[in-house]
């Protein structure tokens, strides 16, 4: 994952993403650079516009947030049902008390 972060950092700085620059960024963090992973990442990123990919991901993450808000009324309904059950239990307890009077 640190290799992807390094690529994003280089992209945001306007630097070219290649094996040498990725190695320098990873090594600057105190980690040892894995040349196979770096070569694999640079090959995978050759035809990808990182800015466009980040924008698409931001849009994709915004969609589930809307779904989460739609779930809230269901939770409120469940709480209402629990309150109704509590009330009915209290009423039942009052009814039982009347038997012993």
N, C-alpha and C positions, 0 to 999 in steps of 0.2 A: 504494500500500500504506500510505503514511503516513496517509491519510484513514481507513482501516479501524482502524489503531492509535489514531488520535485518537478515533474513536467508541468503541472499547473502553475507552480511558482515561476518557472522559466517563462511560460507563456504570458503570465501577467506582467512580467518584467520586460516583455518584448524581446526576449533572447531566443535564439535558435535552439530547438530541442534536438540534440544529437547525443551520441554516446559519451562524448567528452564532457559536455556541459552537465548532463545528468549525473555522471560519475562525480564531478566536482561538488554538486549540490548534496548528493547523498553522503559523500565523505565529509563534507562540512558539518554534517549533523553528528559526526562521530561514529557513524556506521561504516561497515565495510561494503563497498560497492560490488554487487554480483554482476559481472559482465554479461552473463547469459540472460539475466532478467532485463538488464538495460537494453541489450540488443533486441530482445523480444518486444519490449515496449516501444522502442523507436521504430521498429518495423510496423507495429500495429498502429502507430500514430501517423504514419506517412500520409495517408489519404484522409485524415480526419481534421475537420476544422474545430478546434477545441472550443472556441468562443460559441459556436453554434451548438455544440454538444452540451455545454454548460447551460445555455439558455433553454434547450429542450428538457433537460433534467429539472431545471427550476420550475418549469411549467408542469411537468409530470408530478412533481412533489406537491404542487399547489392543489391539484385535483383531489387527492385523498383528504386534505384538510377540510374541504367542503363536505365530504361524506361524514367526517367525524362530528360536525356540528349537527347533522341531521339525526344522529344517534341520541343526542341529549334529551329530546322529548320522550323517547322510549324509557330512558332511565327515570325521568320524572314520573311517568305513568306507573312504573314499578314501585316507586316510593309511595305514590298515592294508594296503590293496592295494598302495600304493607300497612299504611296508616288505617285503611279501612279494616284490615284484619285485626289490628290492635283494638280498634273501637269495638268491633264485634266480640272480641275476647273479653273486653271490659264489660260490655253489656251482658255477656254470658255469665260473668262472675257476679254481677249484680243480681241476676236472675236466681243464681244458686244461693245467694245470701238471703233472698226472700223465702227460700224453703225452710230456713232455720229460725225464722222469726216467730 
